[in-house]
Amino acid sequence: MTNLLKETEAYIKRIDKTPEDIKWIGSYSGKYACTWSQFKELADFEYDCGYGSQKVALDLVIVFTDGSWLDRHEYDGSEWWSFNEVPAMCNPSKVIDRLTKHECMWASLETLHEEE
């Protein structure tokens, strides 16, 4: 069993953030939101984060003042936080001339544009 609040606090600390760095907490769409204080009350419960069924809302996000965010991920009922940073664009960047390639599965833009 895992306590969602303790899991969240530990994860925030692990990524060198503090509750003071939080801009807002809510749904990915932004339609629902709460403060850190409200979240602490709501998240102070035990749940089984292992395989089985999802317990915590999958669209839950914690957005930080620097634009980075945490979101929930799930695989076969196993749940966890994932940290996302705003991507930076290189200067200069290379032009995208394709988004797919014949018979190329699970490719990234970089592998699609490698010199042949």
C-alpha positions as CSV (number, residue, x, y, z in Angstrom):
1,M,0.0,0.0,0.0
2,T,1.1,3.5,-0.8
3,N,0.1,6.9,0.7
4,L,-0.6,9.2,-2.3
5,L,0.4,12.3,-0.3
6,K,3.7,10.8,0.9
7,E,4.4,9.4,-2.6
8,T,3.8,12.9,-4.1
9,E,5.9,14.7,-1.5
10,A,8.8,12.3,-2.1
11,Y,8.6,12.6,-5.8
12,I,8.5,16.4,-5.7
13,K,11.6,16.4,-3.4
14,R,13.3,13.9,-5.8
15,I,13.0,16.3,-8.7
16,D,14.4,19.2,-6.6
17,K,11.0,21.0,-6.3
18,T,9.1,22.2,-3.3
19,P,5.4,22.8,-2.7
20,E,6.2,26.5,-3.1
21,D,7.2,25.8,-6.7
22,I,3.6,24.5,-7.5
23,K,1.5,26.8,-9.7
24,W,-1.6,24.7,-9.7
25,I,-2.9,21.2,-9.2
26,G,-5.9,19.8,-11.1
27,S,-7.1,18.0,-14.2
28,Y,-5.0,18.1,-17.4
29,S,-7.7,20.1,-19.1
30,G,-7.5,22.7,-16.3
31,K,-11.3,22.5,-15.7
32,Y,-10.7,21.2,-12.2
33,A,-8.2,22.6,-9.7
34,C,-7.2,22.8,-6.1
35,T,-4.5,24.3,-3.9
36,W,-1.6,22.4,-2.4
37,S,-3.3,22.7,1.0
38,Q,-6.5,21.2,-0.4
39,F,-4.5,18.5,-2.3
40,K,-2.7,17.5,1.0
41,E,-6.1,16.8,2.6
42,L,-7.5,14.9,-0.4
43,A,-4.3,12.9,-1.1
44,D,-3.7,11.6,2.4
45,F,-4.9,8.1,1.8
46,E,-3.5,4.6,1.2
47,Y,-4.0,2.9,-2.2
48,D,-2.6,-0.1,-4.0
49,C,-0.3,1.3,-6.7
50,G,0.5,-2.2,-8.0
51,Y,-1.1,-4.1,-10.7
52,G,-4.9,-4.4,-10.7
53,S,-7.0,-1.4,-11.4
54,Q,-6.3,2.3,-11.5
55,K,-7.3,4.1,-8.3
56,V,-6.1,7.8,-8.7
57,A,-7.5,10.0,-11.4
58,L,-5.4,9.5,-14.6
59,D,-5.8,13.2,-15.7
60,L,-4.3,14.5,-12.4
61,V,-1.5,17.0,-12.9
62,I,0.8,19.2,-10.7
63,V,2.0,22.2,-12.7
64,F,5.1,24.1,-11.5
65,T,5.9,27.8,-12.0
66,D,8.7,26.9,-14.5
67,G,6.2,25.2,-16.8
68,S,7.3,21.7,-15.9
69,W,4.6,19.3,-14.6
70,L,3.9,15.9,-13.1
71,D,1.2,13.7,-14.5
72,R,-0.1,10.3,-13.7
73,H,0.7,7.2,-15.7
74,E,-0.8,3.7,-15.5
75,Y,0.0,0.3,-17.0
76,D,-2.3,-2.6,-16.2
77,G,-3.4,-0.9,-13.0
78,S,0.2,0.0,-11.8
79,E,0.3,3.7,-11.2
80,W,3.0,6.4,-10.8
81,W,4.0,10.0,-11.3
82,S,6.0,11.1,-14.3
83,F,8.0,14.4,-14.6
84,N,7.8,16.4,-17.8
85,E,9.8,19.4,-18.7
86,V,9.0,21.9,-21.4
87,P,11.1,20.9,-24.4
88,A,13.7,23.4,-25.7
89,M,14.1,24.1,-29.4
90,C,17.6,24.1,-30.8
91,N,18.8,27.2,-32.6
92,P,19.0,26.6,-35.4
93,S,16.6,23.7,-35.6
94,K,16.4,21.3,-38.6
95,V,13.4,21.4,-40.9
96,I,10.8,18.5,-40.6
97,D,10.1,17.1,-44.0
98,R,8.3,13.9,-42.9
99,L,6.2,12.5,-40.0
100,T,6.3,8.9,-41.1
101,K,8.3,6.6,-43.4
102,H,7.2,3.5,-45.2
103,E,7.7,0.4,-43.1
104,C,9.2,2.3,-40.2
105,M,7.5,1.6,-36.9
106,W,8.0,3.4,-33.6
107,A,10.3,6.0,-35.2
108,S,11.2,9.3,-33.8
109,L,11.6,12.5,-35.9
110,E,15.4,12.1,-35.5
111,T,15.4,8.5,-36.9
112,L,13.1,9.5,-39.7
113,H,15.5,12.2,-40.8
114,E,18.8,10.4,-40.5
115,E,20.9,10.4,-43.6
116,E,20.6,7.3,-45.6
